[in-house]
């Protein structure tokens, strides 16, 4: 374990942050050193979305903008569906 020397002022600031979370400075630093583990699947799937969740946010009654209509009317140029 590496030892770090802190000034009294710096140590006091860190101790105050630890105390705000109800921890001692030693426990707070130990908590910071622990690797994060996801608590549930939603955190481990960060950045992934389910189609039904996205569709639930859509309002199908909103008319297309002219830009969207032009994009949809443009012929396919690759392997688009």
N, C-alpha and C positions, 0 to 999 in steps of 0.2 A: 504494500500500500504506500502510495506517495504521500508525503507530508507537505502541506502548504502553509506558509507563514502568512498570517493576515495582520494588517494593522488593527489596532484596537477599535478604530472607527468602523472599519469594514466588518469586523467580527460583530460589532454591536448592531449594525444594519442587518446582517444576516440572521442574527439571533432574534431580532424583532420580527423579521419575516417568518421565522420558524414559530415563534410564539403566537403570531396571528393565526396560525393553523393548529395551535394547541400542541406543538411539538418542541422538543429540545433541539438545539442546534445540531447535535450529533445525529439524532433521529431524522431530522429534516434533510440533512446532507445524505444520509443513508437512503432515504426515500428517493431523492433526486438521482442517486447512482443506480437504482434498480432499473432494469430494462422494462419498458412499457409492454404490457400484454393486453390484448383486446378483451374486454369484459363480455362482449356478446358478438353475434354475427354481424350486426349492423356496423360496428366499428371496423371489423376485419374486411368488410366489403366496401370500404370507403371509396367513393368515386364510381360505384356501380349502381345501376338503377334497374328496377323492374318495370317492364313495359306497362303493366296495369297501373302501377303507381303514377307513371308519367301521364298515361291517358286520362287518369282521374283528374288531373290538373288542367286538362284541355277543355276549352269551350268550343264545341263543334258548331255553334251558331254564329261565330265571328266570321265575317266574310274575308276572303283572301285579299291581300294587298295586290296592287298591280305587279309589284316586283315578284311576289310569290307565284302569281298566275303565270308570269313570263318564264319563271324558272321551271314550273311544272310543264309548260308547253314546249320547252326546248327539247329537241330530239336527243336521245341517249348517245353518248360518245364512247362508252366503254361497256362494262359488264353490269350496268345498273339493272335493277329488277323492273 
